[in-house]
Amino acid sequence: MVSPFSGVGELTAAQREWNVAMGQVQISVEHGFGLVLQDWPYLNAFWKQKVWGTACGVWYWVGVLLTNAHSCLVPNQTAIRYGCMPSSLHQYFHD
């Protein structure tokens, strides 16, 4: 979990730089989480999942993996907007 520096008093220059750098990528990271939940609505059905009763963590990892694979085959709007095109899946299977 990464969060910005805050608190009482003045921030150091390094802390201010960190906050600025993290603020610039926050939106794209949130869009990535949104893509996973858009592609796999069951992962957002919190009322059906129990932390100790289901493998919800594993399901989320699988959802992320499949969303990433889909994004490699068909670039999504987030990748296009922020200019961070994913690599090709072909390179993983030809090495």
Residue pairs with C-beta under 8 A, 6 or more apart in sequence:
2 22
4 18
4 19
4 22
4 23
5 11
5 15
5 16
5 18
5 19
11 19
28 78
28 81
28 82
28 84
31 78
32 78
35 67
35 71
35 76
35 78
36 43
36 60
36 63
36 64
36 67
37 43
37 44
39 63
39 66
39 67
39 70
40 59
40 63
40 66
40 67
42 48
42 59
43 56
43 59
43 60
43 63
48 54
49 56
49 59
50 56
68 86
69 89
71 79
71 86
72 86
72 87
72 88
72 89
73 89
75 85
75 86
79 85
79 86
